[in-house]
Amino acid sequence: MMDDYGEEEPTLAELSSVAVASGFVTTIVLGPLVGVGVAVTAACVAISNTKAGQVTRQAGSKIVGTKDQITEYERKHQVVERSRMGVIHGCEFMAKKLRSCSGSKDDIVLI
């Protein structure tokens, strides 16, 4: 279905992306109540047949594209798994070092 600007209607992914992104950023900056309000407002603007709605839908499309790129990068390079294993190995290293300390303050080096 086409709107007044000759474009297709926004997809659910575009609407939810723009709502979540705007709500998330606003929640971090201004708090949860304002974040929810901004998310709802962004979704309402995205479904309107105005220039603002068109811009908001385009932003949603870019967010969806970025999400797909990040997902593909994660699939190829396993960033989350590597980070998780790095934290685990770091904790195991520190636990081993702390267990081997004789209890003297001189044995622990603070960085």
N, C-alpha and C positions, 0 to 999 in steps of 0.2 A: 504494500500500500504506500502511496506517495503522499507527502505533506505539501504545504503551500510552497515550499522551496524546491520542490522537484527531487527531494531525496527520499530514500526509504525510511520507514519508521525506525526509531531506535530499537536495538535489540536489548534483551534483558541484561546481557553482559555489559553493554555500554552504560545502561542506566545504573546498574548496581556498582559498576566500577567508579563512575563519577561520584556517586553518593558515598561509597565507602572511602574513597580517597579524600574527598573534601571533609567528610566527617572525622576521619582519622587525624588529619592535620589540625583541624580546628580543636578536636579533643585534646591533643597534646598542648596546643598553645593556650586555649581558653577554658578548657574543662569539658566534662562529659555532657552536661545539659545543652550547652551551646553547640557542641559537636553534633548531637542528634538533630538539633534544629537546622543546622547548616546542611546536614546530609539529606534531610527531608526536602529542604528548599532546593537543593541541587537536583534532586530527582524530579521535582515538580517543574523546574525550569527546563530540564532536559526533554520533557514530554510536550512542552509548549511549542507552538508553531511561530516562534519569534526568532530574531537573529541571535538572541542570547541562548535560546534552546538549541539552535544549530551549532553554536560554538561549544556549548556544553556537551552535545552529542559527539562532536569531533574530539573533544578532550577525552571522553569515555572510550572512543575508538583507539586513541593513542595509548591509553592506560591498558586496554585489553592487549594491544600489540606488544607493549613492554612486558606485561605479565607472561605472555607466550615466549618472548625472548629469554626472560629470566628462567622460566621453567626449562627451556631447552638447554641453557647454559648449565643449570643445576644437574640435569640428566647426564650431560656429557662429562662434567668435571667433579661431580659429587662434593660440592663445597660444604654442604651441611654435614655430611658424614665425616669429611676430613677435619672440619672444625671440631666436631664432637670428639673424635679420636684424639686430637691434639689436646683438648681440655682434659680428657681422661688420662692420657700419658703424663701431662703436667702435674695433675693431682697425685698420681701414683709416684712420680719422682719426688715430689715434696713430702709425701707421707713416708717414703723410704728414708729421705734425708732426716726428717724429724725423729723417726724411730731410732736412727743411728746416733743421735746426739746423746752425749753423756749427761745432759742436764745443765751444763755450764752455759752461761750467757755468751761466752766467747765462741762457742761452737756454732751459733746461729748468726749468719751474715744477713743483714738487712740491706736490700738494694733500694 
